[in-house]
């Protein structure tokens, strides 16, 4: 049975953070989201990718079934955008283009910060979630495992990860521009996950004076604080310590933690000393209206793109080499994928030919009452040999190492000429 690969979603290239956060919230329950994908969109396999910068579904379905419309409708419904707006915000890819996209995402060629390492870890985690829910089947398992090896090859063979940057590192860079120096500044981190920990390490390297870590699971905050010589806070009490913080970095799940009125009161206590907020969370932790307050400077994850541009010259040059590697790997993968269609086509062709052979032999033998069982078997053997010889060369050509385009053309021609899969 041949298959169709499809990707539908939105990313920082196509949709602003306020749209991404709505869809990310809807996709937070991965099991419910994947069940609905399979039920409503008619796909056989699905993997959900939900990060700060993208919410995408990679699917595999039977050939002839195009799930793009159904997937797009579901995304539009869950994100709350208008149906017509979805045309500009959502993208859809199929076939080789879909495979190329997954490989590029894993290799960090499609990231806001080209070469950042976080996306590969996020993809691996979310692939494991889809696998544990039995939503990812044999085809998508192969797609994602191959994407991981492609990413490793890109990092090994190019300098795309040189001048190490990440969203967290970019946030520190931006803070350094706001304040002449970070020496002695007090930083509060809301969230002690991977992003929060990475941000903390970058701030430590910038010689800030003190770091406070607040997290819903207090033990996690304590563990990170102990490792970094920081101060741990329960998340429900972080507001008490806000007046001490010069910089507040949000990377906690669960949505908004601070509104503009909260910050207005804190600024009053700080007596005119400015505060800098960096919102790395999706959904966002900080009310966008905070940016309207005198003395408050708020940047969300989309705002970091401008800072990123300053650090990407060398990475863009290395990305050209990485794209060549990805393209070669796509070709290799596609040859394997096309072979998935070759084998069932050969089996169908042989079964079709043998069914005709058996029918014609039985009709002939029915008129030869005096023939022995031994002679009957000889006739069967002879006709089987004729069929095998007739199909030997076509089978060898279909199994050959032709280009993916040529293989696809031959498969289509064989299935059409012999009406394979035609129920009529």
N, C-alpha and C positions, 0 to 999 in steps of 0.2 A: 504494500500500500504506500503510494507516494505521499509526501508531506509538503506543507506550506509553512514557512517561517514568517512571522509578522511581529513588528514592534510598533506600538502606539503609545504616545505619552506627551509630556511637556517638560521643558527644562528651562534653565536660566537663559538659553538662547531665544526662547519663544514666549515665555510668560513671566510676569513680575512676581515678586515674592508673595504678594497678597493672594494671588491665584494658587501658587504652589502650596502655600500653607493650608488652604482649604482642602485641596485634594490630598495632601499628606495626612491631614486629620482623618479624612474618610478612609484612607488606606492603613490607618494605624492598627486596625484589627486585620492582620494579614490573612488569617484563615477565612474570615467572612468575606473579605475582598476576593480572594482566589476562588472560593466556592461560587460566588456570584459570576465571576468571569467565565468559569466553565459552564455554569447553568444557562446564563443569558447570552453568551457569545459563541457557544458551540465549539470551543477549542478543546483539544485533547490534553495539552500540556501548557503550563503557564508559570512564569517566574515574575515576581513583583520586585522592582527596584525603586525604593523610596529613600531619597537622601535630601539634604538641604537644597540641592540644585536641580533635582529631577525626580519625577514620578513617572515611571514607565512600566509597561507590561510587555514581556517577550513571550510569544505564544507559538505553539505548533499545532496545526490542524490538518485534516485530510485535504489532499489536493482537490481543487474544485470548490472548496469552501473558503470564501474570503471574509474573515471576521472584522475587517477594518471598520466598516460602518457601525457594527454592533459595539465594538470596543470604544470607538469615538463617542457614541451616544452615552455609554456608561460613564466615561470620563467627564463628559459635559454635565451630566446629571449630578455626579458626585462633587464636582468642583464648584457648582453653582453658577458657572458662566453661561451666558446666553448661547443658544444653539449656533447662531451666526458667528459669534465671537470665537467659538471653538475652531472655526476654519483657520484663523490666524494664530491661535495659541497652541493647538495640538498638531503633532506631526505623525505620519504613518509611513512605515517602510515595510517592504516585503522582499523575500528571497535573498540574493547576495547582498543587497543593500542593508537588509536587517542584520545579517551576520557581520558585515563590515562595521556597522554601528556598535554592536555589542563588543567587538574586539577593540574599537577605538575608545569606548567608554572605559573598559578595563585597563587600557594602556594610558589612561589619563590624557588622551588627545582631545577629548570632548569636554574636559573640565573647565571651569572658570579660570582655574590656575593650572595651565598645562604642565603636566609632570608631577602634580601633587600626589602623595602616596595614599591618602586616606580612602579614595574611591575604591581601590582594589579590595581593601579590607571590608568595606561596606558591602561590596558586591558578593564577596565570599559568604559573609554572614547572612545576607538575604537569600542567596541561593540555597544555603543550608536550611533556612526556614521553609522555603518552597519545597525542597526535597523532603523535609521531615513531614510535611503535610501531604506528601505524595502527589503534589501538583506538577513537579518537574519529572518528566519521563525520560526515556533513553536518548531521544534526540536533543532535548535541551540540556541534559547532563553533558552530552558531548560538546555542545556549543559553549557552555560555560567553562568546562574544564579546559577546553582549547583556548578560550579567551584568557584564562589565568596564565597559561604557558606563554601565550603571545605577549602578555604584559611583562612577564619575567624576561623574555627575550629583548623586548624594547628597552627595559631598564639596564640590561647587561650590555647591550651592543650600542647604545647611544648615550649621550650626555643629557638626556631630557630631564633628569632629576638634579642636574647641577644647580648651584645657587639655591639650595633647598628652601622652598617656600611652601606655605600652606595657608589655609584661611586664618588659622591662629597666628602664624608668623606675620601675615599681612596686617592683622589687627594690631599687633605690637608696633609694626612699622608706622601705621596710621597714628597710633597714640604718640609715638615719638615726634611726629610732625605737629601735633596739637600742643604738646608740652615740649619745651626746649630740651629738657632732660627728664628721664624717668627715675633718676636717682632719688631715693627717698619717698617716692610716690606710694600710695596705698592702693592696692588692687583687690577688688572683691570679685570672685568667680561664683556664678550661680550655675551649678551643675558640675559634677565631678566625673563625668564620662570621658571618653577618649578625647573629644574636642576640648573639654575643660582642662583635662590634664595636659594636653599639648600646649594650650594657651598659657597655663601656669609655668611650664618649663621655659617657654619663650620669654615670659616676663621676668623670670628669675635670671635668665641670661642677660636681660637688659638692666639688671641691678636695681630693681624696684626695692623700696624700703620694706614693705610688708605685703603678704598675700593672705586674704581670708577666703576660705572655701566653704560654700553652703551647698547642701545637697539634701534631697528628700530622705534618702537613707543615710542617717547621720554616721553610721559606721564607715560607709564609703568615704565620706568627707574626712573622717578621722584618719583613715589609712593613707589617703593622698596627702593630707596636711602633715602627717608624721614623716612621710617620705621627702616632702619639700620644705620642711621646717616652717610650715605655715600655720594658720589658726583655723580650726574647724568650727563651723556654725550649723545648727539645725536650720533647714530652709525656712521654716515657719517663723524664725526669729531674725532673719537677715535685715529686716527694715530697721531694727534698733541700732544696727551698726552702720547703716548707710551714710550718715554724716561724716564718718571717718574716711570714706572711700573717695579717692580722686578718679579712679577708673572702675567701671562696673562692666563685667563681661557676662552676657547671658548665653548659656548653652544648655539650659535645662529643658526637658520635655514637659508637655502639659499646657503650653500656651502662655498667656500674658501673666506676668508676675508683678509688674509695676505700671501704674498709670500716671498721667501727667500731674494729677493732684498730689500723689505720693511724693513725687520729685520736687514739686513746688515747696512743700513743707521742708524737705531736706535741704534745699538750696537756702532757705531762710535761716536754718540752723548753721549753715556753713558761712554765712555772712559774706556772700559775694564770691567766694572761691568757686571756680568753675568745676563742673563734673563732666566726664567723658563716658558715654555709654556705647558699647559695641554689642550688637545683637546678632549672635551666630546661630540662633535657634530658628527652626521652622517646625511648627508655628512659632511666631515671634514672642519673645519674653517681655518686650518693652512696647508701651503705647507709642505709636508714631508721633502723637501730639507732644511728646517730651521735647522734641526738637524745636518747638515753638517757644520754649521757655528761655529767658535770658540766663546765660551762664550754663546752659545744658547743651551738650553736643552729642547727638545720637546718629550712629551709623549702623545700618543693617547689612545683611550679607551681600545685597546687590551693590551697595555703595563701595564695597571693597574692590570692585572691579577696576576702578580708576587707579587705585594704588598698585594693583597687580600689574598693570600695563608697564610700569617702570622696571619691572624685574624679569620681563619675559623675552627680551631680545634674543639671548642665547638659546633659550628653550625653544623658541620658534624655529630657529635654524636646525636644531636637533630634531624637532618634530617632523621636518621634511624627511629625514632619514627614517624616522619611526613609521611614517605613513607608508614608505616603501616596504618595510617589514610586514606591516599589517596587510597590505595588498597581496603580498606573496602568500601569507598564511590564509587569507580568505580563499585564494585560488586552490590551495591544498585542501582546505576544509570542504570546499564546494565539490571537489572531485569525489570525496568520501560521501557527501550528501547525495550527489547524483547516483552513486552506486546503490543507495538505498532503494532507488526506483528501478535500477537495472535488474536486480535479482528477482523481484516479484514479476517484472515484465517477462523475463526469460521463463520463469515458472509458468506463468499464464500462457505464454506462447506454446510451450511444450505440451501443457495440458490440453490446449485447444487443438493442436495438431494430432495428439494421441486420441482425443475423443472422436475426431473425424476418422482416423485410421480404424479404431475399434468398430465404429458404426458400419463402415464400408466392408470390413472383413466379415463381420457377423452377417450382414446381408448376403454376401457371397457364399459363406459357408452354409447358410440356411438352404441354399439351392443344391448343395452337394451332399446329399444324404449318405452316400456310400463312403465318404472319406473317413480315414482313421483319426484317432485322437493324436497320434504322433504327427500325421501330416497337417492336422489343424494347428498344432504348435509350431511346425515349421513355417506355415504361412504367417502366423503371428510374428515369429522371429524375423522373417524376411521383411514384413511391412514395418516393424519397429526399426530395423536397420535402415530402410529407405528414409523414414522420418528423421532419424538421427543424422544421416548424411546430409539431408536437405537443410537441416537446422544448424549443422555444425558451424558453417561460416558466419551466418547471421549472429549466432550466439557469441562467437569469438569477436566479432566486430563490436557488439554491444558491450562486451567485457573489456574491450581495448582501452588504451590510455589516451584516447582522443581528448580534445579540449572540452571543457564543460559545455560550451555552446554547441559543439558538434554532437556530444552525447545527448543533450536535451533534444536536438533536432531529430536524431535517429530514434530515440525513444518515442517521441511524438508520432513520427512516421509509422513505426511498427504498430503502435497501439491503434492508430487510425486505419492502417491497411488491413489489419486482422480483426478489427473491431473488438479489441481486448477491453474488458470492463463494460462492454455494451450489453445491457440486460436484454435488449431486443433481439 
